[in-house]
């Protein structure tokens, strides 16, 4: 399900047709805009002979396509995974004409992994396509960046997301709701479409946060204490998205809150100035960045954000 990114697709399609593909690409852009979906479709376009092979790529079972990302119990991509890439590329293609490797969340390669991966970039073997997907490319070694051709991805217009959903059988009202909940990110829209319970879960979390906004510090700390550890980052992301919508709402840019896509703010938040809302958004974005780039305590980070609210 590819939504948007027509210019990027046309650019790579011309490269395929003219046999001018680079051996390494960096797909750079915000989380949730569909970079991984695009990478899979790109790999299918160069390596699929029939529907069976395309299905194998979708399922992660194609012998010529390897997808690397942090393991479930790990926060980073380790050197052992990069060595797996090297072993994979040492073999000749089984089905297709290319060996393709997709490294999702590439910025999470630790220093050892990046140094090891650099050797692979410097000495590509045969027909090899390496695709690094990252929302934080500044965390990658400059020597890695210099050896990859960058393809930039951006957020997509809500109208385009809505139209795509309607073209694929989603009723207009629901398509509009999913598009607006997606925060202009096609990947999130697809997640909401395929997993409707995610919308309910996110709205429930948001209502809990809004209720706690009028509370004293003790109740805010208690709220955070009762959250599951893996929910801290998600809650910060929800707060960031809501306050961005609240800022637009106060500016008269959209009426999503009036339409019921987002809960109306409590009286305390209605009185916040534009400067105050921007300050909260900046703090949430700073915390989000530091959670990805350092070992700060996510529980403490959420507490600090709630204190500011």
N, C-alpha and C positions, 0 to 999 in steps of 0.2 A: 504494500500500500504506500506508494510514493506520492506525497503531497507537496506541491511547490518545487522549487529548485530547478526550474526548467533551463535556466542559463547554464547551470553547472552540468546538467545532463547533456545539453547540446554541445558544450565544450568537450566533454570526455567522449561523446559519440563521434565527434570529428577526429579526435585522436585515434580512436579505434579504426575508423574507416581509412585514415591515412597511414596506419601502422606506425604511429608516433607516440605510443604509450611510454610514459616514464616507468622506471622500475619501482619507484616509491612515491606515494602521495600522502599528504597530510590533510585530512578532512577536519577543518577547524571551524568551531562555532558553538553557540550556547547549547547547554544540555536540552534534550527533548525536541530538537528541531528535525530529527530524522536522519542524522548522519549515518548511523549504523544501517538503517533501512536502505538508504541510498547505496552504501557500500555493498550490501548483499545483492541489490539489483544490478549494480555495476559489474560485480564478479559474475553474476549469472549471464550478463550480456556478452562476456568474453569467453565463458567456459561452459555454457550450456548447449548441448546438441539437441536434447529432447527434454520433454517435461519431467521425465524420471530424474535426470541430473539436476534440474532446477529444484525439485522437491528435496533431493539429498542435501543441497546447499542450504535450503531453508531449515532443514532438520539438524544441520551441523554434522552430517554424516558423509559428505563428499570427500573422497580420498585425496583430492587435489586442492582442497580449501581448508585452512586451519584458522580458527577464531580463538584469540587469546584475550583474557581479561582477568582481573583479580579473582582469585579463588574465593569461594563463599566465606571461608573462615579467615581470610586475609584482607588487609587493607591496601596491599601493593602487589605489583607484578614482580615476581622474583626471577633471579638469574636462571634458575632451573627451567622456567617456562620459555625463556629466550633460547636456551640450548635446545629445547624441544623444537623451536622454530627452525634452528639451524639443521637439526637432524631431518626434519620434514622437507626442507628445501634441497637437501642433498639427494633426495630420491627423484627419479624422473616422473613426469606427469603420468597418471594412470588412465584417466579419461580425456580430460581437456588438453588444450595446448599450453596452458599456463598453470604454474603453481601459485596459489594466491594465499596470502596471510593477512588477516584483519586483526589489528591490535586495538581493542576497545579500551577506552580510558587510558590511553597511552601515557598520559602524564603521571600515572601511578607506577610506572616502572621505577624501581629504586635505582640508585647510582650504579650499582654493579650490573644490573640488568641493562641499563642504558649503554654503559660502556661496551658490554658484550654485543648488544644489538647494533652498535655503530660499525662493528666489523662486518656484519651481514650487509649493511647498507653500502659499505666501501667495496665489497667484493660480491656483487649479485651473481647468482649462478643461473645460466640458461634463461628461459622465459619465466620470469618471476615478477609478480605484482605484490608489493607491500603497501598496505593501507593503514596508516595510523589515524585513529579517531580521538580527538581531544577537544575539551572545552577550556583547557588551561595549558596551551602549548608553551607558555613561558616557563613551565616547569621542566621542559625537555632541554637537553644539551643543545647549544647553538650549532654544534657540528652535525647533530641529527637533523635539525631544522633546515640547514643549508643543503642537505642531500635529498630533501623531499620537495616535490612540487606541491604548493599549497592550493587547496580549493576551499574557498570561504563559504560558509553556510550562515544564513540569517533567519530570524524569525519570519513567519509567514502571515500574510494578511488574514484576519479572521474570516473575511468573506470567502477567501479561497478555500480555507479549511471547511467552512460550512457547505460550500457548493460541492466539494469533493465528497463529503459525507452524504449529502442528498443524492448525488449521482450514484452512490453505492447503496441506495435503498433506505437511508435513515430519514425519518419524517422531519419536516422542516423545523418544528419547535424543538425537537430533541437535538437536531444537528446544530441549531443555534446555541443551545445550552452547552453542549460538549465543546463547541468552538470557543465560547467565552470562558469556559472553565480551563481551557488548555493553555491560556496565557500566551497565545500566538505560536505555540509549539506543536507541530503536527504529531510528534512522537507521543506527547501527552494525550492528544486527542484520540489517537489509536488505542492507547492504554485504556482510556475512559470508555471507548466504544466496546472493546473486547472484554473489559472487566468493569461492568457498571457499579459494582460494589465499591470501587475506588472513589467514585464521586460521593457516595454516601459517607464513606469513611472520612474523606477530606472535609466535607461539610460539618460532620459531627465534631471533628477536631477543631475546626474554626469556631464553631459556636461555643465550645468549651473555653477556648482562648478569650473570646470576646466577653464571656461571662466573668472571667477571672480578671479582666482589665480594671474593673472598678474595685477590686479587692485590695486589701493591705498586703504588705510584703510577706507576712507570715503565710497567708493563704496562697500567694503566688509560689512561694518556696514549697509548700505542701503539694501543690498541683504538679510541679516539676518532679518532686520526689516520687509521686505515684505513677509517673509516666514510665513506660518501658524504655530502656536505654537506646534501642534502635529507632525510637520515635523522635528523639531530640532534633536531629537534622531535618526530618520531614516537617516538624512543627515550625521550625525557623523558616523553612521555605514557604509554608502556608501563610505565616505572618507577613513575610516579605511580599507575597503576591497580593494579599488582601489590602495591605496599606498602599500598594501601588494603585490598585483599583479605587481605593478610597480617595486618593489624591486626584485621580482622573475625574471621579464623581463630583468632588468639590469644585473642580475646574469647569464642570459641565461638558467634559469631553465625551462621556458615555452615560447611559442610563441603566447599566447592567444591574445595579442594586435595586432600582425601582422595579425592574422586571423580575426580581427575585433570584437572579443567578448567584448573588452574594448577599449574605444577611446585612440588613441595615445596621450601621454602627450604633453602639450605645451613646447616651448623651455626652459622656466624657470625651469620646473620640470625635463627636460632631463639632466640639468646640476647638479642636486642635487647628492651629494655623498651618498654612502651607509649609512654612519653615520647619515646624515641629514634625510634620508628616515626612518631609524629605530627610530630616535627621534620623528618624526611625528606620526609613528605608535604607539609608546609607549604612547605619549600624548593622542591620540585618545582612546586607551585602558583604560588609567587612567580615562579619562573623562567619558567613558562608564560605568566603574565600579562605579564611584562616583554618577552618575545619578541614579543608581540602589540602592545605599546604603545610600544616604544622600539627603538633600533638596537643593542641589546646583541649581542655575539658569541655565536651559538648554540653554536659549538664549545667556547668557554671556559665557557659555562653548563653544558654537559653534563659537562665535566671537573670543575667545582666540585661538581656533584651526585654524581658517582662518588666523589670524595674523601670526601664526607660519609658515603657508604654504606660 
